[in-house]
Amino acid sequence: MASSPVGAATRLESGDEESGARVVAARSVSEPDGPLWMQVHRPGHRVLVLEVRGAVDIAGEPRFAEVLRQRLDSFAAHLVLDMSGVTLLDAEGVMTLLDAVHYARIRAKRLVLVPSPAVNRVLEILGLTERFGYAVSVPTALTADEIPRQAQSR
């Protein structure tokens, strides 16, 4: 078959002259029903941005959970989870997000979510929006004096 294997990874080193951001890794994941694409950027010292696009559903959630956990285990004190390109978030994806908030808290890391309308809608319907620190965009999350901490769980 000519297609790339599920979970195929590519390492990139490139610079963005305007923002000074460096792409330090990219990882693509293919699924039968739709792609889940993830890329990691290191825009500053101890800050990572995990950009996620596509469907975070039962097919792609295990890979999403693995990559998210790796980033929370990294050197970074701040993780911006850019889900502005996510078109579908199912129950498995929601559970992964809740686990990530808890894991970030116990590791004393800041996790900020940049949601898409689809992600925001699911979290609002479930009454979970207060559990996350939010930003309207990645530049907003990166230029804030202090990246907001997620709300304490009740």
N, C-alpha and C positions, 0 to 999 in steps of 0.2 A: 504494500500500500504506500501511496505517496504522501499521506498526511503525517504530521508530526505526532509523536506519542503523547498521551495524556501526561501532563506534568512536565513536559519538556522545558528546560530552563536555559536561558541565555544570559550571560553576564555582559553588561555594557558599562563602559566608562566614557562619559561624554559630558561636556559642560554646556551650560546655558549662560551665554555671555551677559544677557540682560539681567537675570535674577541672581547669577552667581551660583545657582543650584547645580549639583552634580548628580547625575543618575548613576547610582552605584550598582543597581541590579534590576533586572527585569525578569519576570516569570510569567509565562503564558500557560493557561490551562484550557484544554478543549473539552467540550462536553457534547453529547449527542443532541440535546435540545437547544443548545446555545452556548456561546463561549463565556467563560469567566476569565477575565484578563486582569493581572495584577502587576504593578510596577512599584519599585521602591526608589524614593529620591532622598538624598541627604542634603537639605538646603542650608544647614547650619550645624554648629557644634552641638552634639547630643540631641539633635532633632531629626526625626525620620518622618517621611510622608509615605503612607501606603495607599496608593491609588488603586481603586477597584472599579472595574466596569463589567457590565453584563448581569447575569443571573446568579444570585447567591441562593442556590436551592439545594435540594438533597444531593444532586450530582456533584456540585462544586464545593459544597460546604466543608467537606473534610480537608481539601487543599487550602481553602480560605482560612480555616481554623489553624492549620499547621503554620502557614505563613504569618498570620497574625500573632500567634504565640511566639514564633521565632523573633519577631520584631520586638515584642514586649520583653523578651529575654536578652535583647541586645544592649549595647552601651547607651542607647538613647534614653534620656530622661523624659522626653516629650515625643509622643506619637500622634500624628495627625492622620486620621483614617478618612481618606477622601473617597466617599461613596457616592459622589455627585453623578457618576456615570452608571450607577446600579439601576437596572430596570425591573428587577424582581428580588424580593427578600421574603423567603419562606420561614416557617417556624424554626427549622434547623439554623438558619442564618441569624434569627433573633436570639436564639439560645447562645450562639457563638458570641454575639455582641455583648450579651449580659455577662457571660463568662469572662470576656476580655475586660469589661469594666471592673469586675471583682478582682481579677488577676492584676490589673494595673494598680488598683488601690493597694493591695497587699505588697506590691513591689515598689510602692512610692513613686509611681510614674504618672504622668499626665497623659490622658487619652482624650483627644478632641475629635468629634465626629462632624464631618461635612456631608450632610445627607442629601440624597436626591429626593425629588417629590415622592417617589415610590417608597423609599425607605422612611421618610418622614411620616407618610400616611400610615404605614404599618405600625410604627412606634406610637403614633397618636391614638390609633384605634385600640391598641393594647394598653394604653395608659402608661407607657414606659419613657416618655420624653424627659421626665425629671431625672432619670438615671444617668444621663449623658451630658458632657460638656459639648456645646455646639459652637460652630462657626458657620457663617454663610458661604465662605469660600476658603480655599487654602491660603491665599495671600492674607486674608483677614486673620486666620489662625496663626500665621507666621509673624505678622506684624504687631499683634496684640502685645501690650506690655507684659501681661501675664496670661498665659493660656488658661482658660477657665477649667477648674477641676470639676469632675463629674459630681453629681449630687450624692450624698451619703444614702446608702440603701436603707429602707425602712423596715 
